[in-house]
Amino acid sequence: MRPFLFAANWKMHLGPAGAAKFLETFLKAWPGATDGREVWFFPPALSVASVRRRIDGRSGLAVGVQNVHWEEQGAFTGELSVPMVAEAGARAVLVGHSERRHVFGETDEMCRRKVAAVLRGGLTPVLCIGETLDERERGETLTVVRRQLDVLAGSDPAAAARVIIAYEPVWAIGTGKNATPEDAADVHAAIRNHLREVGVDGSTARILYGGSVKPGNAQALVSQEPIDGVLVGGASLDPADWLAITQVPG
């Protein structure tokens, strides 16, 4: 069984005090880890320590960061290295989120370097992939996600087994639209097949869905066999909504 993963991407929201308040509310109602499911938080970098202090020692909870540089140190103002975030207690790193790609110009090659650096550092990359609306309307969904997955080609198989994939169609992020559970499941199945082609065991890889996930649609998504959890933006900023999402039956 691949354990369910519920990942909260807080983007540029909730500073250290806001993160502390969120966790105080969330943890009062959270029943603890059940059925092997995990809940990960990806706060802004300044809030990582605040989140870590409040979840330390609690099974099933972990903190990650939203971005890293592929170099371990150097003259890269404003960047974070993998050793730095590991020292801060991060367990995982988002790589290639659509906002990093489309707002900040990150390329597939940059994502390849970041995934490699995260794996070298012993952390878990969460590689975000997905097509734009134009690409979807041109029937290029699978072409795009396969190209984005190709950054894993040539990775050490044992290390690459740690990579988690998050399929987030760009047209669904923050728009209120989302792929139907059946459409999402079809793409997830295709992702599993392509992972095998790049040397990753598609049967054991965890693949999440993201894009306008809410308490009202989360259960229908995670009930699809190829989907192993969700990566959530806006709805993860409300403790009650996030609790509801993390507790949906699989």
N, C-alpha and C positions, 0 to 999 in steps of 0.2 A: 504494500500500500504506500502511495505517495502522500505524506501528510499535508493537509490543507495549510496554506499560508495566506494570511490576511495582512497586507502591507499598506501602511498609511504614508502617503507622500504629502507632507505639510507645505511643500513649496516655500514661498517667502511669507510664511505666517507663523505665529506663535514664537515669540522670543523666550528667553529663559524663564521669566515669570509666568508668561502665558502657558508655556509647556508644563510647568509645575502645577498650575491650577487645573489644566486639562487632566493630567495624570491623577491628581488627587480625586477628581470626580469619577474618572473612568475606573480606577482601581477599587473604589468603594463598591461598585456594582459588578465588577468583573468576577465571574465565578471560578477563575483559574483555568489552567490548561486542561482541555478535555479532548479525548479521541486523537491525541497526538497533534492537534492543530496548533499553529504558531501565529503570533501577532508581532509584527515588526513595525517600528516607527522610524521614519526618515524625516527628521526635523531639520530646520536650518542648522548650519554648523555650530552657531553660537549656542544652540539649545541642546546639543548632544549630551553635555555633562549633566544638565538639569534632568533630562530624560533618564540617563543611565543611573543616576543616584536613586531614582524612584522605582526603577524596575529591577535593580540588582537583587539577585537571589530568588527571583520569581521565575519559575519554570514556564517556558513557552513564550517569553517576551524577550525582545532584542532591539537594539538601536543600530541604525546605519546612517550613512551620509548620502547626500543627493548628487555628489560629484567629487572627483579627484583628478589630479594631474598624473600623467604616467611616469614622470621623473620622481626620484626619491627626495631630491632637494635641488635648490638652485635659484636663479634670479627669475622667479615667476610670481610677481606681485599678485596677491589676492588668491593664489591657488593653495590647495591642500594636497599633501602627499599621502600615499597609502600607509607608510609607517606612522605618520602623525595621527591619522584617524584611528588606526589600530591602537595606538597608545592611549587615545581618548576613550577607548572602549567600544568603538564601532565594530560591528560584526559583518556588515554588508555594505555595498555601494551600488547606487543606481548608476547605470551607464547608458548613455544614448537616449535619454528621455526626449520626447519630441520637442520640448521647449529648448533643450540644449542643442538639438539638431537644427531647428528652424528659426529660433531666435538668436542663438549664439554661434551658429554656423559650424557645428561639429560635424565631421565627416565620418564615413565608415572606417577610414584608416585611423582616425583619432580614437574611435570606439574600440578598434582592435587593440591599440596600444594600452588603452585604459583597462580593458578586460585582462590583458596579459599581466599588467602591473598588479591588479587586484588579486589575481590568482597567485602570483609570485609572493605576495604579501600574506597569503593564507586566509584572505577574506573571501566573501561570497559576492560575485558580481550578479546583479539583477539587470540583464541586458534587455532594454526596451526597444521594441520594434513595432512597426505599423505604417500603414499607407495613408496618404492624404486623400481628400475627397476626389480631387481630379484623377489621381491614380486609381482609386476604386471605380470611378465611373468609366475609366478606360479599360477596366478588367485586368488591372496590373497588380492586384493585391498580392497574389502568391509570388510574382516576380520580385516585388519589392521586399517582402519579408525574407525570401530566400537570399537575396543579395545582402540584406542586413545580417542574416545568420552566418554568412560566409566569413565573417570576421573571426569565427571560431575555428576555421579550417587550419590544420597544422598544430593546434594546441595539444599539449600532453593529455591523453585521454583520461588519466586519473584526475588531473587537475580540472579538466573541462567538465567532469561529472558534477562539479560543485556549482556550475553556472545555472542560474534560474532565468527563464525567459518570461518577459512580460509583453504580451501582445496588446498594444494600445492603438487601435485605429485613430489616426490624428483627428479625423472628422468627428469623433465621438468625445474628445476630451474637453470637458467644460462646456459642452454645447447642449446638454440635456438629451442628446441622441445617443443610442448605443446599438451595437450589433445585436440581432436576435440571438438568443442562446444557441439556436441551431447553427446560425452562420458562424458564430464565434467558435463553436465546437468543430466545425469543418476546417476552419483555419488552424486551430490548435492541432488537429490531426495531421494536417499538411506540414506543420512545423515539426512535429515528431518525426515524420518521415524524412524531412530534409536534414534534421540533426544527425540522423544515421549516416547521411551522405558526407557530412563534414567530420565524422569520427566521434560523435557524441551519442551515448546510449539514449535514444529517444523514448524508450520504455520507462526509464527511471527519472528522466529529467522532469523537473517541476515547471509547469507553464501556467502563468497567471493571465487573467483578463483585466484590462483597465479601460476606462472611458465612460464617464457618467454613471458609475456604479452607485446605487443607493440601496437603502434597506428594502425598498419595494421590488428590486430586480435581482438582488444578490443571490437569493436562494435558487432562482431559475438558472442562473449562470453556473454556480458551483455544482449544481446537480448533474451537469453534463460531464460524462466520464472523462473526456480529455482535459478538462479544466481543473486545475489544482488550487485555485484560490483567486484572489483579486488584488489589484493595486489600485488604491482609491485616493483621489485628491480631495475635492471639496467636501464630500460627506464624511471624511475622516477628521474634519476640524470640529465637529460637534460630538462631544463625548457620548451622548445618547444614541445618535445615529451610528457612530463607530461601534459601540457595544452591540447594537442590533445586528450590524453586518457580520461581526466576528462570531456571532452565535447562531447564524442561520444553519439549518440542518443540511448536511452534504448529500 
